[in-house]
Amino acid sequence: MPRIRPDFNIDGSVGRVFFAGEIAGFFNPMGEGISSALESGHLAARAVCESFSEPAVAALKYGVYLKPLRTYMERQWHFVGTVAKTFSEM
């Protein structure tokens, strides 16, 4: 099971392909993944719309836009680690 940790690499994009949701690494331990898929998809679209002709710039923007979602996921994994002994190493 993937975990969002401080050293975890979020794969936001490769070239002109942008990833969202679980494929980007946003696996919500609370079992609810659609919100992270929608949010990260929206952020990818925003970055692409703002810098359509410059994919590298769009990828950098997307990485910046993902930071709050990543912070949220880190908090979710930390919370699960405090309530479930199985996940205490998180």
Backbone as numpy.savetxt, mean C-alpha at the origin, in Angstrom:
# Nx Ny Nz CAx CAy CAz Cx Cy Cz
2.00 -15.27 4.81 1.15 -14.10 4.81 2.05 -12.86 4.81
1.88 -11.99 3.84 2.71 -10.77 3.83 2.32 -9.84 4.98
3.27 -9.09 5.45 3.01 -8.14 6.54 3.61 -6.79 6.18
2.87 -5.75 6.49 3.38 -4.40 6.29 4.20 -4.05 7.53
5.50 -3.95 7.36 6.41 -3.60 8.44 7.22 -2.40 8.01
7.89 -1.75 8.95 8.67 -0.56 8.57 9.66 -0.80 7.44
10.24 -2.00 7.35 11.22 -2.27 6.29 10.60 -2.96 5.07
9.27 -3.13 5.07 8.58 -3.82 3.98 8.57 -2.95 2.73
8.88 -3.55 1.59 8.92 -2.81 0.33 7.54 -2.82 -0.31
6.98 -1.65 -0.55 5.72 -1.52 -1.26 6.05 -1.43 -2.75
5.53 -2.37 -3.52 5.75 -2.37 -4.97 4.65 -1.56 -5.63
4.88 -0.27 -5.78 3.86 0.61 -6.34 3.76 0.55 -7.85
4.90 0.36 -8.51 4.85 0.35 -9.97 6.12 -0.25 -10.54
5.99 -0.69 -11.78 7.13 -1.13 -12.59 6.89 -0.55 -13.97
7.74 0.37 -14.35 7.54 1.04 -15.64 6.22 1.79 -15.66
5.41 1.50 -16.65 4.10 2.16 -16.78 2.97 1.36 -16.15
3.30 0.32 -15.41 2.29 -0.50 -14.74 2.27 -0.14 -13.26
1.11 0.29 -12.77 0.94 0.67 -11.38 0.13 -0.40 -10.66
0.55 -0.75 -9.45 -0.11 -1.78 -8.67 -0.96 -1.15 -7.58
-2.04 -1.84 -7.24 -2.93 -1.36 -6.18 -3.38 -2.55 -5.33
-3.83 -2.24 -4.13 -4.38 -3.28 -3.25 -3.34 -4.29 -2.81
-3.78 -5.55 -2.72 -2.91 -6.60 -2.22 -1.71 -6.86 -3.11
-1.83 -6.70 -4.41 -0.70 -6.93 -5.30 0.41 -5.89 -5.06
0.04 -4.74 -4.54 1.02 -3.72 -4.19 1.62 -3.97 -2.81
1.05 -4.91 -2.07 1.56 -5.23 -0.74 0.65 -4.80 0.40
-0.53 -4.25 0.07 -1.43 -3.78 1.11 -2.42 -4.87 1.50
-1.98 -5.75 2.37 -2.82 -6.84 2.87 -3.31 -6.44 4.25
-4.60 -6.23 4.37 -5.19 -5.80 5.63 -5.45 -7.03 6.51
-4.86 -7.09 7.69 -5.03 -8.25 8.56 -6.44 -8.36 9.13
-7.23 -7.32 9.01 -8.60 -7.36 9.52 -9.53 -8.05 8.52
-8.99 -8.52 7.41 -9.76 -9.27 6.45 -10.56 -8.43 5.48
-10.37 -7.15 5.51 -11.14 -6.23 4.67 -10.16 -5.58 3.71
-10.11 -6.05 2.46 -9.11 -5.57 1.54 -9.60 -4.62 0.48
-10.92 -4.52 0.31 -11.44 -3.70 -0.78 -11.11 -2.22 -0.57
-11.10 -1.74 0.67 -10.84 -0.32 0.88 -9.41 0.05 0.49
-8.44 -0.81 0.81 -7.05 -0.50 0.41 -6.89 -0.61 -1.10
-7.63 -1.51 -1.73 -7.58 -1.62 -3.19 -8.16 -0.37 -3.84
-9.29 0.09 -3.33 -9.92 1.29 -3.88 -9.06 2.53 -3.63
-8.56 2.65 -2.41 -7.76 3.84 -2.08 -6.47 3.88 -2.88
-5.74 2.77 -2.92 -4.48 2.78 -3.66 -4.73 2.91 -5.16
-5.81 2.33 -5.67 -6.16 2.50 -7.08 -6.46 3.95 -7.42
-7.18 4.61 -6.51 -7.49 6.03 -6.70 -6.21 6.86 -6.70
-5.30 6.55 -5.79 -4.04 7.29 -5.72 -3.18 7.06 -6.96
-3.20 5.84 -7.48 -2.46 5.56 -8.72 -3.04 6.37 -9.87
-4.37 6.39 -9.97 -5.02 7.17 -11.03 -4.71 8.65 -10.89
-4.71 9.14 -9.67 -4.39 10.56 -9.43 -2.98 10.89 -9.91
-2.02 10.04 -9.53 -0.63 10.28 -9.92 -0.46 10.24 -11.44
-1.12 9.28 -12.08 -1.02 9.17 -13.54 -1.67 10.37 -14.22
-2.83 10.78 -13.75 -3.52 11.94 -14.34 -2.68 13.21 -14.20
-2.01 13.37 -13.09 -1.21 14.57 -12.85 0.08 14.59 -13.68
0.59 13.41 -14.03 1.88 13.35 -14.74 1.84 12.30 -15.85
0.80 12.36 -16.65 0.57 11.33 -17.68 1.76 11.17 -18.63
2.34 12.24 -19.05 3.42 12.16 -20.04 4.79 11.87 -19.41
4.83 11.78 -18.09 6.09 11.50 -17.38 5.89 10.34 -16.40
5.96 9.10 -16.88 5.71 7.94 -16.02 6.59 7.88 -14.78
7.84 8.28 -14.91 8.74 8.24 -13.75 8.29 9.21 -12.67
7.82 10.37 -13.08 7.31 11.37 -12.13 6.03 10.85 -11.49
5.16 10.24 -12.29 3.92 9.67 -11.77 4.22 8.60 -10.73
5.22 7.77 -10.99 5.58 6.71 -10.04 6.09 7.31 -8.73
6.88 8.36 -8.81 7.36 9.02 -7.59 6.21 9.63 -6.80
5.29 10.29 -7.51 4.12 10.87 -6.84 3.28 9.78 -6.17
3.08 8.69 -6.88 2.30 7.58 -6.33 2.93 7.08 -5.03
4.24 6.94 -5.02 4.94 6.53 -3.80 4.69 7.47 -2.64
4.70 8.76 -2.92 4.42 9.77 -1.89 2.97 9.66 -1.42
2.06 9.52 -2.36 0.63 9.43 -2.03 0.31 8.19 -1.21
1.10 7.12 -1.36 0.84 5.87 -0.64 1.28 5.90 0.82
2.08 6.87 1.21 2.62 6.88 2.57 1.54 6.82 3.66
0.45 7.62 3.59 -0.57 7.51 4.64 -1.24 6.13 4.69
-1.47 5.51 3.53 -2.06 4.18 3.49 -1.11 3.16 4.11
0.17 3.30 3.82 1.16 2.40 4.41 1.18 2.55 5.94
1.13 3.79 6.42 1.11 4.03 7.87 -0.12 3.39 8.50
-1.25 3.51 7.85 -2.49 2.89 8.34 -2.32 1.37 8.42
-1.75 0.76 7.38 -1.57 -0.69 7.37 -0.59 -1.13 8.46
0.46 -0.35 8.68 1.39 -0.67 9.76 0.67 -0.68 11.10
-0.22 0.30 11.32 -1.00 0.35 12.57 -1.91 -0.87 12.68
-2.52 -1.29 11.58 -3.41 -2.45 11.59 -2.63 -3.70 12.00
-1.45 -3.89 11.40 -0.65 -5.07 11.73 -0.16 -5.01 13.17
0.21 -3.84 13.64 0.63 -3.71 15.04 -0.52 -4.06 15.97
-1.72 -3.57 15.67 -2.90 -3.86 16.49 -3.16 -5.36 16.55
-3.14 -6.03 15.41 -3.37 -7.47 15.38 -2.33 -8.19 16.22
-1.10 -7.71 16.17 -0.04 -8.30 16.97 -0.26 -8.15 18.46
-0.98 -7.12 18.87 -1.23 -6.93 20.30 -2.43 -7.73 20.80
-3.33 -8.14 19.92 -4.53 -8.85 20.36 -4.51 -10.34 20.05
-3.67 -10.78 19.14 -3.62 -12.19 18.77 -2.22 -12.72 18.97
-2.08 -13.69 19.86 -0.76 -14.24 20.17 -0.07 -14.80 18.93
-0.83 -15.33 18.00 -0.27 -15.88 16.77 0.54 -14.85 16.01
0.13 -13.58 16.10 0.77 -12.51 15.35 1.62 -11.61 16.24
2.00 -12.06 17.42 2.72 -11.20 18.38 4.07 -10.73 17.87
4.68 -11.44 16.92 5.98 -11.03 16.39 5.88 -9.81 15.50
4.70 -9.34 15.22 4.53 -8.19 14.36 4.60 -6.93 15.16
